[in-house]
Amino acid sequence: MSSESEPVGIAATPELFELVRPGEVHHRLPTAVPDAVLLSAGDRYTELVRRVQAGHGKFNADSARELMSKPVCMNSNIHSVLFAPDTLDFWVANADSKNVASETRYTQYNLAELLKSAGAK
């Protein structure tokens, strides 16, 4: 993977800016997974790592969205988004009055199409 397209996780405060690259261990993210940047905390992080390790190399859009379901998502999960950079497709779910975002319907969009249609107006 070239550094130009490499995914990173970012931890930022006014005093600190840190990058976490795929497969890297970080003091707050102790379990590295090859080709992945996993960001969460506590038991949610542990479950996310377990899910990613179990499906490593086999994910599609549907199974990747499942990574964000409970208990990985928090009870305050207002929005969930999965982005596929190779196709510019993305899926968005928003919480409703009864469900966290990851338990509602995902709607698929394509960024290139949205930008094209926005430019035509």
MIKERO-372238 format. One line per field, with one value per residue (C-alpha): residue number from 1; y negated, z, x; residue in one letter. Coordinates in pm, whole numbers, plus 32768, in hexadecimal, padded with zeros to 4 digits. Layout:
# MIKERO-372238
dofi <- (NUM; ...);
v <- (Y; ...);
w <- (Z; ...);
u <- (X; ...);
fivo <- (A; ...);
# end
This chain:
# MIKERO-372238
dofi <- (1; 2; 3; 4; 5; 6; 7; 8; 9; 10; 11; 12; 13; 14; 15; 16; 17; 18; 19; 20; 21; 22; 23; 24; 25; 26; 27; 28; 29; 30; 31; 32; 33; 34; 35; 36; 37; 38; 39; 40; 41; 42; 43; 44; 45; 46; 47; 48; 49; 50; 51; 52; 53; 54; 55; 56; 57; 58; 59; 60; 61; 62; 63; 64; 65; 66; 67; 68; 69; 70; 71; 72; 73; 74; 75; 76; 77; 78; 79; 80; 81; 82; 83; 84; 85; 86; 87; 88; 89; 90; 91; 92; 93; 94; 95; 96; 97; 98; 99; 100; 101; 102; 103; 104; 105; 106; 107; 108; 109; 110; 111; 112; 113; 114; 115; 116; 117; 118; 119; 120; 121);
v <- (8000; 7EB1; 7D9F; 7CC4; 7DA9; 7E40; 7E2C; 7D96; 7D69; 7C13; 7BB3; 7A3B; 7944; 77DD; 7866; 79A6; 7A30; 7BA4; 7C88; 7DFD; 7EBF; 8015; 812D; 8041; 806C; 7F34; 7F17; 7EE9; 7FEA; 8115; 821C; 81DD; 8277; 8286; 8197; 80F7; 7FC3; 800D; 7EF6; 7F2F; 7F61; 8064; 818D; 80ED; 80ED; 8256; 82C1; 81F9; 82A0; 83F6; 83B0; 832C; 844D; 8547; 84B2; 842D; 8432; 848C; 8349; 82B5; 8182; 8244; 82F7; 81BA; 80FF; 8215; 81C0; 8082; 812E; 815C; 818C; 80DC; 7FA9; 7EE1; 7E9D; 7D3A; 7DB0; 7C98; 7CD2; 7DF6; 7DD4; 7ECF; 7E42; 7F0F; 7E34; 7F0B; 7ECF; 7D92; 7E44; 7E01; 7E76; 7D9B; 7DF9; 7D06; 7D55; 7D33; 7D0C; 7E7E; 7EFD; 7EA5; 7E5A; 7FAE; 8051; 7F7C; 7F88; 7F2B; 7E5B; 7E7A; 7D4B; 7D13; 7BE4; 7BB4; 7BB7; 7AC6; 79D5; 79F1; 79A6; 7889; 77EA; 7804; 772B);
w <- (8000; 7FA0; 80A3; 7FC6; 7FF1; 8142; 8241; 8391; 84DE; 857D; 86EC; 8711; 882D; 883F; 88CE; 8806; 86A6; 8675; 8549; 855D; 8422; 83B6; 8489; 858B; 8701; 87C8; 8943; 892F; 8817; 8888; 8788; 862A; 8504; 83B5; 82AE; 83A9; 8481; 8598; 867E; 87AD; 8923; 8A35; 89F7; 88B5; 882D; 8897; 87E1; 86AB; 869F; 86C7; 85A9; 84C0; 8506; 84CB; 8379; 830C; 8193; 815B; 8196; 80A6; 80DF; 819E; 8287; 82BA; 832D; 8428; 84CA; 8549; 85F3; 876A; 8843; 8775; 8745; 8875; 88F0; 8873; 870A; 8647; 84EF; 844F; 8305; 8239; 811D; 8000; 7F76; 7E42; 7DBE; 7E7F; 7EFB; 805D; 8139; 8242; 8362; 8457; 85AB; 85D4; 870A; 8761; 86CD; 86C1; 8564; 8528; 855E; 845A; 82DF; 8227; 80EC; 7FDD; 7F29; 7E36; 7E77; 7D08; 7C9F; 7DB3; 7D55; 7BE5; 7C27; 7D14; 7C05; 7B08; 7BD7);
u <- (8000; 8097; 80B1; 7FD4; 7EA8; 7EF8; 7DDE; 7E32; 7D89; 7DB0; 7DBA; 7DBB; 7DA3; 7E1E; 7F64; 7F93; 7F6C; 7FAA; 7F81; 7F42; 7F91; 7F11; 7F9D; 8036; 8019; 7FC6; 7FBD; 7E41; 7E17; 7EE5; 7E7D; 7EFE; 7E47; 7EFD; 7E73; 7D84; 7D66; 7C6F; 7BFC; 7B23; 7B53; 7B32; 7A4F; 79D0; 7B34; 7B69; 7A2B; 7A88; 7BDD; 7B39; 7A46; 7B52; 7C3D; 7B23; 7ACB; 7C1E; 7C3E; 7AD0; 7A11; 7916; 783C; 7732; 7821; 78F0; 77BA; 777A; 78C7; 7821; 76FA; 76CF; 778F; 789B; 77C1; 7761; 7601; 763A; 767B; 75CF; 766D; 7723; 77DA; 789F; 7971; 7A06; 7B1F; 7B5A; 79F7; 799D; 7865; 77F6; 76DB; 763A; 7556; 74BA; 7429; 72B3; 71DD; 71FC; 7342; 74B1; 752F; 75CB; 7476; 73C3; 73BD; 74FC; 74D6; 75DE; 766C; 7787; 7860; 78C0; 7752; 76F1; 7806; 77AC; 763E; 7696; 776C; 7650; 7567);
fivo <- (M; S; S; E; S; E; P; V; G; I; A; A; T; P; E; L; F; E; L; V; R; P; G; E; V; H; H; R; L; P; T; A; V; P; D; A; V; L; L; S; A; G; D; R; Y; T; E; L; V; R; R; V; Q; A; G; H; G; K; F; N; A; D; S; A; R; E; L; M; S; K; P; V; C; M; N; S; N; I; H; S; V; L; F; A; P; D; T; L; D; F; W; V; A; N; A; D; S; K; N; V; A; S; E; T; R; Y; T; Q; Y; N; L; A; E; L; L; K; S; A; G; A; K);
# end
